[in-house]
Amino acid sequence: MMNRSAGRVILALVAGLAIGAGFDFDAFNSWWVALSVGVPLIVVGFALPPRATRVLQSSSTAGSPRFG
């Protein structure tokens, strides 16, 4: 079984490959290939990355105000 951080790394790698392939299709092909293949790959690549998780608050920041 794969641990959580390895899954995130693989997901980020797939997202980066999709974005890179999308830019490659946009740069070196005709406009209709860029619209039909390149743009959807870029959109999927930006939608795939793992979301940030909650970070536990340490004792050194317990009294400080929270922003955000």
Secondary structure, 3 states (H helix, E strand, C coil): CCCHHHHHHHHHHHHHHHHHHHHHHHHHCCHHHHHHHHHHHHHHHHHCCCCCCCCCCCHHHCCCCCCC
